[in-house]
């Protein structure tokens, strides 16, 4: 019996849709990117955690982990977490500080989250993924409803700009993350990241390739 799951992937793979569908079931937790660096302060405020400056870094890490697990369960018995490749190293370092006596990242992840299923989420068309990611970063608009309503905007509106070299770099990086035999773990990664992400290898074949996204679920809006 699994205690939960961790969705491992890269941006623009359909993870927001997948997380929304899982949360809408009301039985499969409420997965979010709780360890995305840019969102941690907002999550901590929402969970009414003490300010980091009022406690030790270790105590804050422990309190944040406990709150994240509770939020990731969403009132169910199953814990869910979305973990982007870019945030893996930071989460691994946090767990290293909380559980310094454990021998490996795998052991620390199991100690923190229990017996979890690691789901490697990837997008088959890496060029489309690269273009989508760059367009979102340039325009500030990450998700939009079918009727044109903005669902998630993180920056003032800007016109997209064609940038061949940037597309080329992003494509190479995404292909390296998902290259054969890597399970998205060995590009620009430390040994710590490789160790933790290697847990995705046994379910490498369970990728979900979104060919179309007719709607987007977004349960939490960024601050305005």
Secondary structure, DSSP 4 states (H G I P E B T S, - for coil): --SEEEEEE-SSSSHHHHHHHHHHTSSS-----TT-GGGHHHHHHHTTPPPGGGS-HHHHHHHHHHHHHHHHHTTSS-EEEEEEHHHHHHHHHHHHHHTTTSSSHHHHHHHHH-SEEEEEE--S-HHHHHHHHHHHHHHSEEEE-TTS-EEEE-S--------HHHHHHHHHHHHHHT-TTTTT-SSS--HHHHHHHGGGGGGTT-----S--S------PPP-
